[in-house]
Amino acid sequence: MTDDVLLRAERLFSRRRFGEAIRILEPQVYRFRESFDFYHLLGRSCIRTGDIAGAYSYLRRAEQLRPGDAGVLQLMAAIYHRRGERERALETYLEVLEASPGDRWARRGLDQLQHEFRDDAGAGGRRGGGQVAIDRLAPDLLSSSGETVAVLQDYFVEVAPLPPSPAAPPLFPAPRCGLCFPTSATAAFAFF
């Protein structure tokens, strides 16, 4: 009977009836708590319906059951990317590429990240020509294998630090109320 539920849900998924697949699978979470295929299918279905939070939790469980699975890592990278966590998306796409260097979905994800980073760099005026500083983005990636650095250099123009950010405003700015003023060089304030 347990395989019957998964087969029905897989058929619904292949027919693009993702909501129905979720309705069949979600009540069975306790029964399939140790099934990678169950959580992977449920996470994929949630992504297709736009339920990113649900997909994240189900795919995290699938990742716990089968660490390093390329399919789960691809989906997790897409979730990170969608949530705006570009550094985590980059790390995860690179992890997929280290496991399978010819993975076209991970390369597409990196291409999209590359365009976003170049657009941000060009719009912010920090670097001319859309160059991106990878060591500021993900410094721990540069200490990994030489192959990872080669992939980074293929996708991004420059591996260099960004200039320092502008100074932060003071924690206690000067009062503007007109009711107080500094009384001495010690900057003690007098109130009327």
C-alpha positions in Angstrom: 0.0 0.0 0.0 2.8 2.4 0.7 4.3 2.1 -2.8 0.8 2.6 -4.1 0.6 6.1 -2.6 4.0 7.0 -4.0 3.1 5.7 -7.5 -0.2 7.6 -7.5 1.5 10.8 -6.5 4.2 10.3 -9.1 1.6 9.8 -11.8 -0.2 13.0 -10.7 3.1 14.8 -10.7 3.9 13.7 -14.2 0.5 14.9 -15.3 1.3 18.3 -13.8 -1.4 18.0 -11.1 1.0 19.1 -8.3 -1.7 20.2 -5.8 -3.3 16.8 -5.9 0.0 15.1 -5.4 0.6 17.2 -2.3 -2.8 16.4 -1.0 -2.1 12.7 -1.3 1.4 12.9 0.2 1.2 15.3 3.1 -1.1 13.1 5.3 1.4 10.3 4.9 4.4 12.2 6.3 4.6 10.1 9.4 4.4 6.8 7.5 7.2 7.8 5.1 9.4 9.6 7.6 12.4 7.6 6.4 11.7 7.7 2.7 14.0 9.8 0.5 11.8 9.4 -2.5 8.7 10.6 -0.6 10.3 13.8 0.6 12.0 14.5 -2.8 8.7 14.1 -4.6 6.8 16.2 -2.0 9.5 18.9 -2.2 9.4 19.0 -6.0 5.6 19.2 -6.0 5.7 22.1 -3.5 8.2 24.0 -5.7 5.9 23.6 -8.7 3.0 25.1 -6.8 5.1 28.0 -5.5 5.1 26.8 -1.9 8.8 27.6 -1.3 8.6 27.3 2.5 7.1 23.8 2.2 9.6 22.8 -0.5 12.5 24.0 1.7 11.4 21.9 4.7 10.7 18.7 2.7 13.9 19.0 0.7 15.9 19.6 3.8 14.5 16.3 5.1 15.4 14.6 1.9 18.9 16.0 2.1 19.2 14.6 5.7 18.2 11.1 4.4 20.6 11.2 1.4 23.3 13.8 1.8 24.9 15.1 -1.3 22.2 14.0 -3.7 22.6 16.2 -6.8 18.9 16.4 -7.5 18.1 17.7 -4.0 21.1 20.1 -4.1 19.9 21.6 -7.4 16.4 22.2 -6.0 17.9 23.7 -2.8 20.1 26.0 -4.8 17.0 27.2 -6.8 15.2 27.8 -3.5 18.1 29.8 -2.1 18.2 31.8 -5.3 14.5 32.5 -5.2 14.7 33.6 -1.6 17.5 36.1 -2.5 20.2 34.1 -0.7 22.6 34.4 -3.6 25.7 33.4 -1.7 24.1 30.1 -0.5 22.8 29.5 -4.0 26.3 30.0 -5.5 27.8 27.6 -2.9 25.1 25.0 -3.6 25.4 25.3 -7.4 29.2 24.8 -7.1 28.7 21.8 -4.8 26.5 20.3 -7.6 29.2 21.0 -10.2 31.9 19.4 -8.1 29.8 16.3 -7.9 28.8 16.3 -11.6 30.8 18.8 -13.6 28.5 18.6 -16.7 25.3 19.4 -14.9 23.5 21.8 -17.2 21.0 23.0 -14.6 23.7 24.1 -12.2 25.5 25.9 -15.0 22.2 27.6 -15.9 21.8 28.7 -12.3 25.4 30.0 -12.3 24.7 31.9 -15.5 21.7 33.6 -14.0 23.7 34.5 -10.9 26.5 35.9 -13.0 24.1 38.2 -14.8 22.5 39.3 -11.5 25.9 40.0 -10.0 27.0 42.0 -13.0 23.8 44.0 -13.1 24.2 44.8 -9.4 27.9 45.8 -9.8 27.1 47.9 -12.8 24.1 49.6 -11.2 25.9 50.3 -7.9 28.8 51.9 -9.6 31.2 50.0 -7.4 33.1 48.5 -10.3 33.2 49.4 -13.9 32.3 46.9 -16.6 30.2 44.8 -14.3 33.1 43.0 -12.5 32.2 41.1 -9.4 34.3 40.4 -6.3 33.9 36.7 -5.4 36.1 36.7 -2.4 33.7 39.2 -0.7 30.7 37.2 -1.8 31.9 33.7 -0.7 35.4 33.8 0.8 35.2 30.1 2.0 34.8 29.0 -1.7 38.2 30.3 -2.6 39.9 28.0 -0.1 38.3 24.9 -1.6 39.6 22.9 -4.5 41.3 24.4 -7.5 38.5 23.2 -9.7 36.0 25.4 -7.8 38.2 28.4 -8.3 38.5 27.6 -12.0 34.7 27.4 -12.3 34.4 30.7 -10.4 36.9 32.3 -12.8 34.9 31.0 -15.8 31.8 32.6 -14.5 32.9 35.8 -13.0 35.2 38.5 -14.4 37.4 39.3 -11.4 38.4 37.7 -8.1 39.3 40.8 -6.1 38.1 42.5 -2.9 35.5 45.2 -3.1 36.5 48.7 -1.8 35.5 49.3 1.8 32.0 50.3 2.4 31.3 53.9 3.4 31.5 54.8 7.1 28.5 54.0 9.1 26.5 56.9 10.6 27.3 57.7 14.3 25.2 55.8 16.8 24.1 59.0 18.5 23.8 61.8 16.0 23.8 65.4 17.1 20.4 66.4 18.4 18.3 68.6 16.0 15.6 69.6 18.4 17.0 73.0 19.2 16.4 72.5 22.9 19.8 71.2 23.7 23.3 72.2 22.8 26.9 71.2 23.9 27.9 73.1 27.0 31.6 72.4 26.9 34.4 70.5 25.2 33.3 67.3 27.0 30.1 67.4 24.8 27.8 67.2 27.8 24.4 68.5 26.8 22.3 71.0 28.7 18.5 70.8 28.4 16.2 73.8 29.1 
